[in-house]
Amino acid sequence: MIDSASYPRLSRIQTPDDLRRFDESELVAVAEELRAYLIESVGKSGGHFAAGLGVIELTVALHYLFNTPVDQLVWDVGHQTYPHKILTGRRDTIHTVKQKDGVAPFPKREESEYDTFGVGHSSTSISAALGMAIARQRQGDTRKAVAVIGDGAMTAGMAFEALAHAGGMDDEPNVLVILNDNNMSISEAVGGLTKMLGRATASRTLNALREGGKKILGDKRNSPPARFVKRWEEQWKGMFVPSTAFEQMGFHYTGPIDGHDLPLLLSTLARLKDAKGPQLLHIMTTKGKGYEPAEDDQIGYHAVGPFDPSKGLPAKGAPKKPTYTDIFSDWLCDAAAAEPLLMGITPAMREGSGLVRFSKEYPERYFDVAIAEQHAVTLAAGMATQGAKPVVAIYSTFLQRAYDQLVHDVAIQDLDVLFAIDRAGVVGPDGATHAGNLDLSFMRCVPNMLIMAPGDEAECRQMLSTGLQYKGPAAVRYPRGTGPGAAIGNDLSTLEIGKAQLRHAGSRIALLAFGATVPAAEQVGRELGLSVVNMRFIKPLDKAMLLELARTHDGFVTIEDNVVAGGAGSGVSELLNAEAVTMPMLHLGLPDGYQHHASREDLLAEAGIDASGIRAALLKRWPKLKDTAAPLSAAS
């Protein structure tokens, strides 16, 4: 429970209705308590941190002025919503964020009526808020829809698609877009839009002149003086600020204003609250505001584990063993040294995908395209047409956004693009929006694709080299975190395409394990005297080995950290069916549903693809396996 002595105002706020009972003069103090409470609670639990600190004042102002949840707030990149959650009934449970059965790390409609739209990825807020506004207007409903877009989300094409639609409608929708401009995503924001927004501070004098002119001439759009001033204003604004671009798209632009000046925010939002048509408010904020270490290291404090706020984040010790991301990072630099045509591409995930070292050692071959996954893939395709060897480093969940480009721009043209797919399979605490549980299914059906999944760290490096040398599109998908601890070489050796590895020669049942499930499968196989195969390749499968195993075993068990539907196990069944081979099959993998947020270990156990779950599933299907000497019949 919250300490009422330390938080005399915040302790009285369970919902925004409670917040609205305060006099406006007390809101600065409320914001100070909210910021202190966020620092304290995330210090205990870990979670997304710096982004929330940057929107404390904005969150207070929005919930104070707007009648939430009747008026609907749509948050972008849910990193920034912890303060929103604290003010909307989850104050006393915020310390459970990301934990099993705890508060979700992103807005989630099932969790609260104040979470109007679920989000884990970026750049969806304007589209969603516009959809809400249109649906309401068609029903004669005048409630407001507000989109808060920040942390670099305006760099994605989807945001501009929504702006173009909203601004071009004849029946103007009553939607307010708040651009939270902090010059950051997870890394520093990049691209032409970021440079344009960087010129925004020059606009304050201009905005003062405009507001003064309105008081003198009025704000009647059709009066001759107002039309003259409007034309004059647009010409001058184009010299100083980005407002012209937004206004030419049909939005009335206000700003930029200081997003940490709560009285200014309140007065500005109060004026915009009842304004008709599409409005855009541009605010300038600091990611990590109010906690000096986070202001100084906005990347490091984007998401944190538990820490002591009085001391800051603990110093990072040397990792006991490298993560798969580390392995990719080292391989990329080594491969670049050997291959001058290698190019590294990331959609705004330099740190997460392991390109920091590459960006420093090969800056001329490093391309951060901002939050633009579709562009990243087609950019790689264009490079490949000119003989380059592009490597797209991308999370599994983000590759979903570029599926059309994967198919049309890369695979149909059979171009040499390597996809290094991080966070594949079970990811864990970030929940369903960040799970990488679909990629084997959606890639396996794409012609020309080579798809690999390493069973250990050494194989990951070998597969990356294999994919780089392959003529055509290739993908290596690897999990979050560390592997079993295999020794890693420093060469660039490759694997034979489509060749599986027999890890343990046993009898009766063959366990066909893909990727991260290999260690658990091997443990169970050795215990029960079963054959264990590290399949390595999802496409193409090792046809020769599978047919030989089918001849000498009583059944197959496929194991993958991907949904069973259409996954690697389905590929094995299809191959056997095509060869007219009939035998008992058991497919183990992720469920036909969306996993909640919990630790990776908890989710693997729930899906039954940890060692205990695999063993239990085997013994349920074939009870005689308990007797390692007993033969199995097809019915046993």
C-alpha positions as semicolon CSV with decimal commas, in nm:
position;residue;x (nm);y (nm);z (nm)
1;M;0,000;0,000;0,000
2;I;0,106;0,357;-0,063
3;D;0,249;0,555;0,229
4;S;0,006;0,842;0,289
5;A;0,266;1,035;0,487
6;S;0,508;1,036;0,193
7;Y;0,235;1,083;-0,066
8;P;-0,044;1,285;0,099
9;R;-0,215;1,371;-0,231
10;L;-0,141;1,067;-0,445
11;S;-0,265;0,838;-0,168
12;R;-0,608;0,996;-0,213
13;I;-0,618;0,923;-0,588
14;Q;-0,756;0,586;-0,694
15;T;-0,915;0,709;-1,017
16;P;-0,912;1,027;-1,228
17;D;-1,237;1,132;-1,057
18;D;-1,035;1,169;-0,737
19;L;-0,772;1,372;-0,922
20;R;-1,037;1,614;-1,048
21;R;-1,142;1,695;-0,694
22;F;-0,812;1,873;-0,634
23;D;-0,782;2,243;-0,692
24;E;-0,574;2,323;-0,997
25;S;-0,321;2,495;-0,772
26;E;-0,233;2,156;-0,616
27;L;-0,159;1,974;-0,938
28;V;0,210;2,060;-0,949
29;A;0,244;1,894;-0,609
30;V;0,044;1,594;-0,735
31;A;0,283;1,562;-1,028
32;E;0,584;1,575;-0,796
33;E;0,439;1,294;-0,585
34;L;0,355;1,090;-0,894
35;R;0,711;1,121;-1,022
36;A;0,856;1,022;-0,684
37;Y;0,619;0,725;-0,659
38;L;0,709;0,605;-1,008
39;I;1,078;0,614;-0,920
40;E;1,013;0,424;-0,598
41;S;0,785;0,159;-0,748
42;V;0,992;0,083;-1,059
43;G;1,298;0,074;-0,837
44;K;1,135;-0,218;-0,656
45;S;0,994;-0,403;-0,954
46;G;1,192;-0,300;-1,259
47;G;1,019;-0,214;-1,584
48;H;0,999;0,069;-1,835
49;F;1,120;0,380;-1,662
50;A;1,257;0,686;-1,842
51;A;0,964;0,731;-2,083
52;G;0,712;0,747;-1,799
53;L;0,912;1,011;-1,615
54;G;0,891;1,227;-1,926
55;V;0,510;1,237;-1,933
56;I;0,424;1,293;-1,567
57;E;0,287;1,644;-1,619
58;L;0,109;1,550;-1,939
59;T;-0,060;1,251;-1,774
60;V;-0,185;1,463;-1,485
61;A;-0,312;1,735;-1,717
62;L;-0,495;1,493;-1,947
63;H;-0,676;1,306;-1,674
64;Y;-0,759;1,631;-1,495
65;L;-0,908;1,810;-1,795
66;F;-1,062;1,527;-1,991
67;N;-1,346;1,313;-1,861
68;T;-1,165;0,981;-1,887
69;P;-1,265;0,710;-1,964
70;V;-1,564;0,877;-2,132
71;D;-1,316;1,086;-2,327
72;Q;-1,070;0,831;-2,456
73;L;-0,693;0,852;-2,434
74;V;-0,497;0,638;-2,678
75;W;-0,134;0,596;-2,579
76;D;0,139;0,508;-2,824
77;V;0,445;0,294;-2,746
78;G;0,315;0,182;-2,408
79;H;0,652;0,244;-2,240
80;Q;0,515;0,580;-2,126
81;T;0,195;0,459;-1,955
82;Y;0,304;0,367;-1,603
83;P;0,194;0,709;-1,466
84;H;-0,139;0,660;-1,646
85;K;-0,178;0,321;-1,480
86;I;-0,100;0,466;-1,137
87;L;-0,374;0,727;-1,174
88;T;-0,630;0,480;-1,307
89;G;-0,675;0,226;-1,031
90;R;-0,346;0,038;-1,043
91;R;-0,146;0,250;-0,804
92;D;-0,111;-0,017;-0,535
93;T;-0,027;-0,298;-0,779
94;I;0,211;-0,114;-1,011
95;H;0,502;-0,288;-0,836
96;T;0,379;-0,617;-0,996
97;V;0,431;-0,488;-1,349
98;K;0,564;-0,751;-1,593
99;Q;0,524;-1,024;-1,332
100;K;0,299;-1,327;-1,373
101;D;-0,061;-1,225;-1,289
102;G;0,061;-0,869;-1,229
103;V;0,002;-0,538;-1,405
104;A;0,064;-0,551;-1,780
105;P;0,364;-0,348;-1,904
106;F;0,155;-0,188;-2,180
107;P;-0,204;-0,066;-2,211
108;K;-0,438;-0,365;-2,213
109;R;-0,810;-0,338;-2,271
110;E;-0,888;-0,641;-2,055
111;E;-0,707;-0,483;-1,761
112;S;-0,881;-0,146;-1,738
113;E;-1,153;0,060;-1,904
114;Y;-0,900;0,343;-1,907
115;D;-0,677;0,141;-2,142
116;T;-0,881;0,216;-2,451
117;F;-0,654;0,047;-2,703
118;G;-0,397;-0,228;-2,653
119;V;-0,049;-0,138;-2,770
120;G;0,300;-0,277;-2,748
121;H;0,440;-0,156;-3,079
122;S;0,457;0,203;-3,192
123;S;0,276;0,441;-3,423
124;T;-0,077;0,301;-3,389
125;S;-0,233;0,570;-3,169
126;I;-0,342;0,819;-3,437
127;S;-0,509;0,550;-3,649
128;A;-0,690;0,408;-3,347
129;A;-0,800;0,746;-3,211
130;L;-0,919;0,849;-3,557
131;G;-1,122;0,530;-3,584
132;M;-1,280;0,602;-3,246
133;A;-1,357;0,961;-3,341
134;I;-1,516;0,864;-3,673
135;A;-1,731;0,592;-3,516
136;R;-1,851;0,832;-3,246
137;Q;-1,931;1,113;-3,487
138;R;-2,140;0,876;-3,697
139;Q;-2,338;0,801;-3,381
140;G;-2,379;1,168;-3,288
141;D;-2,140;1,130;-2,995
142;T;-1,929;1,437;-2,914
143;R;-1,681;1,275;-2,676
144;K;-1,314;1,343;-2,748
145;A;-1,048;1,103;-2,874
146;V;-0,690;1,195;-2,783
147;A;-0,380;1,024;-2,925
148;V;-0,052;1,062;-2,739
149;I;0,235;0,970;-2,969
150;G;0,595;0,981;-2,853
151;D;0,926;0,800;-2,811
152;G;1,004;0,832;-3,181
153;A;0,673;0,681;-3,295
154;M;0,609;0,965;-3,539
155;T;0,896;0,831;-3,752
156;A;0,685;0,537;-3,870
157;G;0,489;0,554;-4,192
158;M;0,167;0,437;-4,029
159;A;0,150;0,758;-3,824
160;F;0,165;0,967;-4,141
161;E;-0,094;0,752;-4,312
162;A;-0,331;0,832;-4,025
163;L;-0,245;1,203;-4,032
164;A;-0,309;1,219;-4,405
165;H;-0,645;1,048;-4,366
166;A;-0,760;1,260;-4,071
167;G;-0,653;1,589;-4,222
168;G;-0,807;1,514;-4,559
169;M;-1,158;1,425;-4,446
170;D;-1,438;1,659;-4,550
171;D;-1,630;1,576;-4,233
172;E;-1,350;1,680;-3,998
173;P;-1,303;1,437;-3,708
174;N;-1,268;1,576;-3,358
175;V;-0,936;1,416;-3,277
176;L;-0,649;1,565;-3,080
177;V;-0,297;1,436;-3,147
178;I;-0,032;1,517;-2,887
179;L;0,320;1,481;-3,021
180;N;0,544;1,412;-2,724
181;D;0,876;1,516;-2,873
182;N;1,169;1,396;-2,663
183;N;1,410;1,322;-2,950
184;M;1,421;0,958;-2,841
185;S;1,278;0,619;-2,915
186;I;1,470;0,349;-2,727
187;S;1,784;0,487;-2,887
188;E;1,821;0,841;-3,013
189;A;1,556;0,920;-3,272
190;V;1,692;0,947;-3,625
191;G;1,582;1,066;-3,968
192;G;1,464;1,377;-4,146
193;L;1,153;1,421;-3,931
194;T;1,366;1,431;-3,619
195;K;1,583;1,704;-3,771
196;M;1,273;1,899;-3,866
197;L;1,127;1,876;-3,519
198;G;1,459;1,983;-3,378
199;R;1,402;2,326;-3,524
200;A;1,084;2,363;-3,322
201;T;1,221;2,568;-3,035
202;A;1,243;2,868;-3,266
203;S;0,864;2,880;-3,288
204;R;0,774;3,018;-2,947
205;T;0,800;3,380;-3,052
206;L;0,593;3,306;-3,359
207;N;0,324;3,136;-3,154
208;A;0,312;3,433;-2,919
209;L;0,261;3,663;-3,220
210;R;-0,010;3,437;-3,357
211;E;-0,202;3,422;-3,029
212;G;-0,174;3,798;-2,992
213;G;-0,306;3,844;-3,345
214;K;-0,607;3,627;-3,267
215;K;-0,699;3,850;-2,976
216;I;-0,688;4,156;-3,200
217;L;-0,839;4,017;-3,522
218;G;-1,044;3,733;-3,384
219;D;-1,024;3,375;-3,496
220;K;-1,283;3,385;-3,774
221;R;-1,133;3,186;-4,057
222;N;-1,328;3,359;-4,334
223;S;-1,263;3,721;-4,247
224;P;-1,022;3,898;-4,489
225;P;-0,779;4,008;-4,212
226;A;-0,771;3,658;-4,068
227;R;-0,704;3,502;-4,409
228;F;-0,420;3,747;-4,471
229;V;-0,263;3,677;-4,133
230;K;-0,302;3,304;-4,191
231;R;-0,109;3,322;-4,521
232;W;0,157;3,540;-4,361
233;E;0,184;3,300;-4,069
234;E;0,228;2,992;-4,290
235;Q;0,508;3,155;-4,488
236;W;0,700;3,256;-4,177
237;K;0,639;2,933;-3,990
238;G;0,784;2,737;-4,277
239;M;1,114;2,914;-4,217
240;F;1,133;2,822;-3,850
241;V;0,915;2,531;-3,745
242;P;0,760;2,204;-3,860
243;S;0,404;2,331;-3,821
244;T;0,355;2,397;-4,192
245;A;0,390;2,029;-4,276
246;F;0,122;1,930;-4,026
247;E;-0,110;2,215;-4,120
248;Q;-0,082;2,138;-4,490
249;M;-0,201;1,789;-4,400
250;G;-0,513;1,944;-4,249
251;F;-0,424;1,970;-3,880
252;H;-0,432;2,286;-3,674
253;Y;-0,089;2,295;-3,513
254;T;-0,018;2,435;-3,167
255;G;0,327;2,448;-3,015
256;P;0,581;2,362;-2,939
257;I;0,532;2,413;-2,567
258;D;0,721;2,292;-2,263
259;G;0,568;1,958;-2,169
260;H;0,692;1,990;-1,812
261;D;0,526;2,327;-1,751
262;L;0,204;2,198;-1,599
263;P;0,017;2,533;-1,581
264;L;0,100;2,595;-1,948
265;L;-0,011;2,245;-2,041
266;L;-0,338;2,292;-1,855
267;S;-0,417;2,623;-2,019
268;T;-0,327;2,497;-2,366
269;L;-0,520;2,172;-2,336
270;A;-0,819;2,356;-2,191
271;R;-0,833;2,565;-2,508
272;L;-0,790;2,262;-2,738
273;K;-1,032;2,044;-2,548
274;D;-1,338;2,184;-2,721
275;A;-1,173;2,281;-3,049
276;K;-1,335;2,127;-3,354
277;G;-1,159;1,929;-3,624
278;P;-0,817;1,763;-3,619
279;Q;-0,575;1,929;-3,377
280;L;-0,207;1,863;-3,313
281;L;-0,031;1,979;-2,997
282;H;0,348;1,961;-3,006
283;I;0,512;1,936;-2,664
284;M;0,881;1,918;-2,582
285;T;0,979;1,681;-2,301
286;T;1,285;1,516;-2,153
287;K;1,292;1,139;-2,126
288;G;1,383;1,052;-1,767
289;K;1,274;1,396;-1,639
290;G;1,318;1,445;-1,267
291;Y;1,564;1,162;-1,206
292;E;1,909;1,285;-1,294
293;P;2,071;0,949;-1,376
294;A;1,787;0,874;-1,622
295;E;1,816;1,218;-1,782
296;D;2,189;1,160;-1,828
297;D;2,151;0,804;-1,959
298;Q;1,814;0,787;-2,132
299;I;1,902;0,469;-2,320
300;G;2,028;0,282;-2,015
301;Y;1,721;0,380;-1,812
302;H;1,465;0,306;-2,084
303;A;1,387;-0,026;-1,917
304;V;1,549;-0,141;-1,595
305;G;1,558;-0,422;-1,346
306;P;1,500;-0,356;-0,977
307;F;1,744;-0,096;-0,843
308;D;1,804;0,138;-0,551
309;P;1,689;0,486;-0,664
310;S;1,934;0,649;-0,422
311;K;2,227;0,474;-0,593
312;G;2,108;0,434;-0,951
313;L;2,153;0,124;-1,160
314;P;2,412;-0,123;-1,033
315;A;2,733;-0,147;-1,230
316;K;2,715;-0,417;-1,493
317;G;2,940;-0,708;-1,420
318;A;3,086;-0,934;-1,684
319;P;2,816;-1,174;-1,804
320;K;2,874;-1,539;-1,720
321;K;2,803;-1,633;-2,078
322;P;2,712;-1,431;-2,386
323;T;2,354;-1,386;-2,496
324;Y;2,244;-1,475;-2,846
325;T;2,230;-1,101;-2,914
326;D;2,596;-1,075;-2,811
327;I;2,683;-1,362;-3,043
328;F;2,513;-1,186;-3,334
329;S;2,688;-0,859;-3,247
330;D;3,034;-1,017;-3,255
331;W;2,957;-1,219;-3,567
332;L;2,834;-0,913;-3,755
333;C;3,159;-0,725;-3,699
334;D;3,371;-1,029;-3,786
335;A;3,167;-1,095;-4,099
336;A;3,190;-0,728;-4,202
337;A;3,567;-0,746;-4,179
338;A;3,565;-1,040;-4,421
339;E;3,284;-0,918;-4,648
340;P;3,314;-0,554;-4,762
341;L;2,964;-0,560;-4,914
342;L;2,791;-0,649;-4,586
343;M;2,542;-0,383;-4,469
344;G;2,372;-0,377;-4,127
345;I;2,014;-0,250;-4,101
346;T;1,795;-0,199;-3,795
347;P;1,452;-0,038;-3,745
348;A;1,539;0,172;-3,436
349;M;1,673;-0,122;-3,233
350;R;2,047;-0,062;-3,223
351;E;2,088;-0,162;-2,860
352;G;1,827;-0,436;-2,845
353;S;1,942;-0,610;-3,162
354;G;2,313;-0,582;-3,087
355;L;2,437;-0,329;-3,342
356;V;2,612;-0,084;-3,109
357;R;2,960;-0,216;-3,179
358;F;2,892;-0,245;-3,554
359;S;2,761;0,113;-3,568
360;K;3,090;0,236;-3,423
361;E;3,328;0,016;-3,620
362;Y;3,145;0,037;-3,954
363;P;2,941;0,359;-3,944
364;E;2,935;0,387;-4,324
365;R;2,770;0,044;-4,345
366;Y;2,525;0,091;-4,057
367;F;2,168;0,204;-4,124
368;D;1,915;0,285;-3,852
369;V;1,597;0,358;-4,048
370;A;1,390;0,463;-3,741
371;I;1,065;0,285;-3,655
372;A;1,007;0,176;-4,013
373;E;1,019;-0,201;-4,041
374;Q;0,865;-0,211;-4,388
375;H;1,120;0,034;-4,522
376;A;1,403;-0,161;-4,354
377;V;1,319;-0,476;-4,548
378;T;1,267;-0,310;-4,887
379;L;1,582;-0,103;-4,833
380;A;1,767;-0,431;-4,788
381;A;1,605;-0,567;-5,103
382;G;1,721;-0,265;-5,300
383;M;2,074;-0,306;-5,170
384;A;2,071;-0,674;-5,265
385;T;1,984;-0,595;-5,627
386;Q;2,317;-0,412;-5,648
387;G;2,525;-0,697;-5,512
388;A;2,535;-0,587;-5,147
389;K;2,490;-0,837;-4,862
390;P;2,235;-0,674;-4,632
391;V;2,166;-0,810;-4,284
392;V;1,837;-0,700;-4,128
393;A;1,858;-0,723;-3,749
394;I;1,503;-0,729;-3,621
395;Y;1,289;-0,869;-3,341
396;S;1,053;-1,148;-3,441
397;T;0,750;-0,947;-3,333
398;F;0,858;-0,646;-3,539
399;L;0,921;-0,854;-3,851
400;Q;0,545;-0,921;-3,855
401;R;0,501;-0,559;-3,962
402;A;0,713;-0,614;-4,271
403;Y;0,567;-0,945;-4,386
404;D;0,442;-0,804;-4,716
405;Q;0,790;-0,671;-4,793
406;L;0,946;-1,003;-4,695
407;V;0,723;-1,179;-4,946
408;H;0,696;-0,931;-5,234
409;D;1,022;-0,741;-5,225
410;V;1,265;-1,008;-5,106
411;A;1,134;-1,362;-5,155
412;I;0,959;-1,327;-5,491
413;Q;1,278;-1,174;-5,633
414;D;1,491;-1,435;-5,453
415;L;1,726;-1,168;-5,320
416;D;2,024;-1,221;-5,090
417;V;1,889;-1,075;-4,766
418;L;1,974;-1,224;-4,427
419;F;1,722;-1,177;-4,147
420;A;1,878;-1,200;-3,800
421;I;1,564;-1,252;-3,596
422;D;1,609;-1,181;-3,225
423;R;1,358;-1,250;-2,944
424;A;1,209;-1,545;-3,133
425;G;0,982;-1,786;-2,951
426;V;0,893;-1,722;-2,588
427;V;1,007;-1,375;-2,481
428;G;0,832;-1,332;-2,147
429;P;0,768;-1,022;-1,933
430;D;0,665;-0,786;-2,216
431;G;0,363;-1,001;-2,295
432;A;0,175;-1,096;-2,610
433;T;0,273;-0,792;-2,816
434;H;0,640;-0,882;-2,794
435;A;0,615;-1,261;-2,820
436;G;0,800;-1,414;-3,116
437;N;0,578;-1,719;-3,140
438;L;0,458;-1,694;-3,503
439;D;0,766;-1,652;-3,721
440;L;0,826;-2,016;-3,816
441;S;0,466;-2,042;-3,931
442;F;0,457;-1,723;-4,134
443;M;0,800;-1,776;-4,289
444;R;0,775;-2,148;-4,361
445;C;0,508;-2,097;-4,626
446;V;0,719;-1,841;-4,817
447;P;0,893;-1,989;-5,122
448;N;1,270;-1,942;-5,156
449;M;1,323;-1,899;-4,780
450;L;1,602;-2,072;-4,591
451;I;1,501;-2,091;-4,221
452;M;1,733;-2,194;-3,939
453;A;1,712;-2,212;-3,559
454;P;2,025;-2,282;-3,351
455;G;2,032;-2,534;-3,070
456;D;2,326;-2,358;-2,906
457;E;2,553;-2,054;-2,930
458;A;2,811;-2,206;-3,163
459;E;2,541;-2,304;-3,411
460;C;2,398;-1,953;-3,403
461;R;2,726;-1,814;-3,534
462;Q;2,755;-2,089;-3,795
463;M;2,398;-2,033;-3,912
464;L;2,452;-1,660;-3,952
465;S;2,751;-1,733;-4,174
466;T;2,548;-1,992;-4,364
467;G;2,269;-1,743;-4,423
468;L;2,509;-1,473;-4,540
469;Q;2,662;-1,706;-4,797
470;Y;2,327;-1,847;-4,911
471;K;2,200;-1,734;-5,252
472;G;1,854;-1,608;-5,167
473;P;1,660;-1,495;-4,860
474;A;1,766;-1,656;-4,534
475;A;1,655;-1,629;-4,172
476;V;1,821;-1,723;-3,846
477;R;1,580;-1,699;-3,553
478;Y;1,720;-1,712;-3,200
479;P;1,576;-1,658;-2,852
480;R;1,612;-1,388;-2,594
481;G;1,886;-1,441;-2,337
482;T;2,156;-1,703;-2,312
483;G;2,193;-2,054;-2,446
484;P;2,324;-2,379;-2,295
485;G;2,683;-2,253;-2,289
486;A;2,846;-2,411;-2,595
487;A;3,197;-2,300;-2,681
488;I;3,195;-2,036;-2,954
489;G;3,462;-2,019;-3,219
490;N;3,575;-1,704;-3,394
491;D;3,574;-1,836;-3,750
492;L;3,303;-1,794;-4,014
493;S;3,239;-2,159;-4,086
494;T;2,907;-2,266;-4,236
495;L;2,669;-2,561;-4,209
496;E;2,554;-2,799;-4,481
497;I;2,215;-2,675;-4,598
498;G;1,925;-2,885;-4,471
499;K;2,140;-3,123;-4,263
500;A;2,014;-3,214;-3,915
501;Q;2,230;-3,338;-3,627
502;L;2,169;-3,657;-3,429
503;R;2,239;-3,551;-3,073
504;H;2,157;-3,885;-2,906
505;A;2,109;-4,225;-3,065
506;G;1,828;-4,407;-2,886
507;S;1,529;-4,618;-2,977
508;R;1,150;-4,631;-2,992
509;I;1,069;-4,259;-3,014
510;A;1,262;-3,985;-3,196
511;L;1,248;-3,637;-3,046
512;L;1,282;-3,382;-3,326
513;A;1,380;-3,057;-3,155
514;F;1,401;-2,715;-3,317
515;G;1,612;-2,427;-3,189
516;A;1,591;-2,333;-2,823
517;T;1,407;-2,654;-2,731
518;V;1,707;-2,876;-2,810
519;P;1,868;-2,878;-2,460
520;A;1,543;-2,977;-2,284
521;A;1,470;-3,243;-2,546
522;E;1,820;-3,384;-2,513
523;Q;1,785;-3,406;-2,136
524;V;1,459;-3,601;-2,161
525;G;1,581;-3,819;-2,447
526;R;1,889;-3,933;-2,256
527;E;1,680;-4,007;-1,946
528;L;1,434;-4,226;-2,141
529;G;1,674;-4,374;-2,395
530;L;1,515;-4,201;-2,692
531;S;1,673;-4,061;-3,006
532;V;1,719;-3,685;-3,008
533;V;1,771;-3,481;-3,325
534;N;1,874;-3,119;-3,339
535;M;1,685;-3,036;-3,657
536;R;1,873;-2,709;-3,722
537;F;1,678;-2,634;-4,042
538;I;1,306;-2,567;-4,055
539;K;1,323;-2,517;-4,430
540;P;1,449;-2,731;-4,592
541;L;1,403;-3,025;-4,355
542;D;1,651;-3,313;-4,354
543;K;1,440;-3,552;-4,561
544;A;1,693;-3,835;-4,563
545;M;1,733;-3,841;-4,186
546;L;1,358;-3,816;-4,121
547;L;1,280;-4,109;-4,350
548;E;1,552;-4,321;-4,190
549;L;1,426;-4,238;-3,841
550;A;1,070;-4,319;-3,947
551;R;1,189;-4,662;-4,061
552;T;1,362;-4,740;-3,730
553;H;1,133;-4,574;-3,469
554;D;0,779;-4,620;-3,345
555;G;0,686;-4,251;-3,329
556;F;0,798;-3,890;-3,370
557;V;0,770;-3,600;-3,128
558;T;0,834;-3,253;-3,269
559;I;0,925;-2,978;-3,023
560;E;0,941;-2,607;-3,107
561;D;0,906;-2,267;-2,936
562;N;0,659;-2,155;-3,203
563;V;0,284;-2,207;-3,229
564;V;0,205;-2,562;-3,333
565;A;-0,030;-2,443;-3,609
566;G;0,170;-2,429;-3,930
567;G;0,501;-2,454;-3,749
568;A;0,805;-2,677;-3,785
569;G;0,616;-2,987;-3,668
570;S;0,357;-2,929;-3,938
571;G;0,641;-2,934;-4,189
572;V;0,753;-3,276;-4,065
573;S;0,397;-3,412;-4,096
574;E;0,368;-3,272;-4,448
575;L;0,697;-3,434;-4,551
576;L;0,596;-3,777;-4,417
577;N;0,253;-3,752;-4,577
578;A;0,410;-3,667;-4,913
579;E;0,626;-3,979;-4,880
580;A;0,324;-4,196;-4,781
581;V;0,476;-4,265;-4,438
582;T;0,226;-4,315;-4,158
583;M;0,336;-4,320;-3,794
584;P;0,224;-4,182;-3,455
585;M;0,309;-3,814;-3,417
586;L;0,303;-3,577;-3,121
587;H;0,351;-3,205;-3,183
588;L;0,464;-2,994;-2,886
589;G;0,488;-2,618;-2,908
590;L;0,323;-2,296;-2,806
591;P;-0,055;-2,281;-2,762
592;D;-0,308;-2,152;-3,012
593;G;-0,353;-1,833;-2,814
594;Y;-0,167;-1,530;-2,685
595;Q;0,059;-1,583;-2,387
596;H;0,038;-1,331;-2,104
597;H;0,332;-1,157;-1,940
598;A;0,544;-1,372;-1,712
599;S;0,901;-1,495;-1,698
600;R;1,030;-1,691;-1,993
601;E;1,072;-1,995;-1,768
602;D;0,710;-1,976;-1,649
603;L;0,578;-1,952;-2,004
604;L;0,787;-2,243;-2,131
605;A;0,655;-2,453;-1,842
606;E;0,295;-2,348;-1,911
607;A;0,335;-2,447;-2,277
608;G;0,482;-2,783;-2,174
609;I;0,806;-2,744;-2,367
610;D;1,048;-2,737;-2,077
611;A;1,206;-3,069;-1,975
612;S;0,931;-3,148;-1,725
613;G;0,654;-3,075;-1,973
614;I;0,815;-3,274;-2,252
615;R;0,860;-3,573;-2,022
616;A;0,500;-3,555;-1,903
617;A;0,361;-3,532;-2,257
618;L;0,568;-3,831;-2,369
619;L;0,460;-4,051;-2,080
620;K;0,096;-3,955;-2,126
621;R;0,107;-4,054;-2,494
622;W;0,331;-4,360;-2,450
623;P;0,304;-4,486;-2,089
624;K;0,537;-4,780;-2,158
625;L;0,826;-4,537;-2,196
626;K;0,861;-4,557;-1,818
627;D;1,010;-4,899;-1,879
628;T;1,313;-4,822;-2,092
629;A;1,334;-5,184;-2,205
630;A;0,970;-5,224;-2,311
631;P;0,900;-5,214;-2,687
632;L;0,627;-4,985;-2,811
633;S;0,344;-5,074;-3,042
634;A;0,166;-4,819;-3,254
635;A;-0,124;-4,819;-3,010
636;S;0,079;-4,797;-2,687
